[in-house]
Amino acid sequence: MLRAVETYDRAQLKDYDILVDGVVVHSRSYQRAEGGVGALSYQVLVDRADLTADGKVRVRFQEDAEGRNYDPSIADVWSLPVTTG
């Protein structure tokens, strides 16, 4: 599981991909309606054990190639283990 804190400075649309070791694991699109500065937290389940098998990953928050909307502005990110049971 990835948990991220994303910052905002106005009402805006942010859309981007989250990649783990170069593989898109989630596409995020969020329209913030509030004006002014703020932050929001969200979580993404990365259901790809093959990407984490060696215990190391590289996570990238990548905006679309055309740069149509605002950048991800990630303030912090954590990885959390997920247990089944």
Contacts in CASP RR format, 6 or more apart in sequence:
PFRMAT RR
TARGET T0000
AUTHOR 0000-0000-0000
METHOD contacts of the structure
MODEL  1
MLRAVETYDRAQLKDYDILVDGVVVHSRSYQRAEGGVGALSYQVLVDRAD
LTADGKVRVRFQEDAEGRNYDPSIADVWSLPVTTG
1 43 0 8 1.000
1 44 0 8 1.000
1 45 0 8 1.000
1 46 0 8 1.000
1 79 0 8 1.000
1 80 0 8 1.000
1 81 0 8 1.000
1 82 0 8 1.000
2 18 0 8 1.000
2 43 0 8 1.000
2 44 0 8 1.000
2 46 0 8 1.000
2 59 0 8 1.000
2 77 0 8 1.000
2 78 0 8 1.000
2 79 0 8 1.000
2 80 0 8 1.000
3 41 0 8 1.000
3 42 0 8 1.000
3 43 0 8 1.000
3 77 0 8 1.000
3 78 0 8 1.000
3 80 0 8 1.000
4 41 0 8 1.000
4 42 0 8 1.000
4 43 0 8 1.000
4 44 0 8 1.000
4 61 0 8 1.000
4 74 0 8 1.000
4 76 0 8 1.000
4 77 0 8 1.000
4 78 0 8 1.000
5 39 0 8 1.000
5 40 0 8 1.000
5 41 0 8 1.000
5 74 0 8 1.000
5 75 0 8 1.000
5 76 0 8 1.000
5 77 0 8 1.000
6 14 0 8 1.000
6 30 0 8 1.000
6 39 0 8 1.000
6 40 0 8 1.000
6 41 0 8 1.000
6 42 0 8 1.000
6 72 0 8 1.000
6 73 0 8 1.000
6 74 0 8 1.000
6 75 0 8 1.000
7 37 0 8 1.000
7 38 0 8 1.000
7 39 0 8 1.000
7 73 0 8 1.000
7 74 0 8 1.000
7 75 0 8 1.000
8 32 0 8 1.000
8 34 0 8 1.000
8 35 0 8 1.000
8 36 0 8 1.000
8 37 0 8 1.000
8 38 0 8 1.000
8 39 0 8 1.000
8 40 0 8 1.000
8 73 0 8 1.000
9 36 0 8 1.000
9 37 0 8 1.000
9 38 0 8 1.000
10 35 0 8 1.000
10 36 0 8 1.000
11 32 0 8 1.000
11 33 0 8 1.000
11 34 0 8 1.000
11 35 0 8 1.000
11 36 0 8 1.000
12 31 0 8 1.000
12 32 0 8 1.000
12 69 0 8 1.000
12 70 0 8 1.000
13 29 0 8 1.000
13 30 0 8 1.000
13 31 0 8 1.000
13 32 0 8 1.000
13 69 0 8 1.000
13 70 0 8 1.000
14 28 0 8 1.000
14 29 0 8 1.000
14 30 0 8 1.000
14 32 0 8 1.000
14 63 0 8 1.000
14 69 0 8 1.000
14 70 0 8 1.000
14 71 0 8 1.000
14 72 0 8 1.000
14 73 0 8 1.000
15 27 0 8 1.000
15 28 0 8 1.000
15 29 0 8 1.000
15 30 0 8 1.000
15 63 0 8 1.000
15 64 0 8 1.000
15 68 0 8 1.000
15 69 0 8 1.000
16 27 0 8 1.000
16 28 0 8 1.000
16 61 0 8 1.000
16 62 0 8 1.000
16 63 0 8 1.000
16 64 0 8 1.000
16 71 0 8 1.000
16 72 0 8 1.000
17 24 0 8 1.000
17 26 0 8 1.000
17 27 0 8 1.000
17 28 0 8 1.000
17 61 0 8 1.000
17 62 0 8 1.000
17 64 0 8 1.000
18 24 0 8 1.000
18 25 0 8 1.000
18 26 0 8 1.000
18 27 0 8 1.000
18 28 0 8 1.000
18 44 0 8 1.000
18 59 0 8 1.000
18 60 0 8 1.000
18 61 0 8 1.000
18 62 0 8 1.000
19 25 0 8 1.000
19 59 0 8 1.000
19 60 0 8 1.000
19 61 0 8 1.000
19 62 0 8 1.000
20 46 0 8 1.000
20 48 0 8 1.000
20 51 0 8 1.000
20 52 0 8 1.000
20 57 0 8 1.000
20 58 0 8 1.000
20 59 0 8 1.000
21 51 0 8 1.000
21 57 0 8 1.000
21 58 0 8 1.000
22 58 0 8 1.000
22 60 0 8 1.000
23 48 0 8 1.000
23 51 0 8 1.000
25 44 0 8 1.000
25 46 0 8 1.000
25 47 0 8 1.000
25 48 0 8 1.000
25 51 0 8 1.000
26 44 0 8 1.000
26 46 0 8 1.000
28 42 0 8 1.000
28 44 0 8 1.000
30 40 0 8 1.000
30 42 0 8 1.000
32 40 0 8 1.000
39 75 0 8 1.000
43 80 0 8 1.000
45 82 0 8 1.000
46 52 0 8 1.000
51 57 0 8 1.000
57 79 0 8 1.000
59 77 0 8 1.000
59 79 0 8 1.000
61 72 0 8 1.000
61 74 0 8 1.000
62 72 0 8 1.000
63 69 0 8 1.000
63 70 0 8 1.000
63 71 0 8 1.000
63 72 0 8 1.000
END
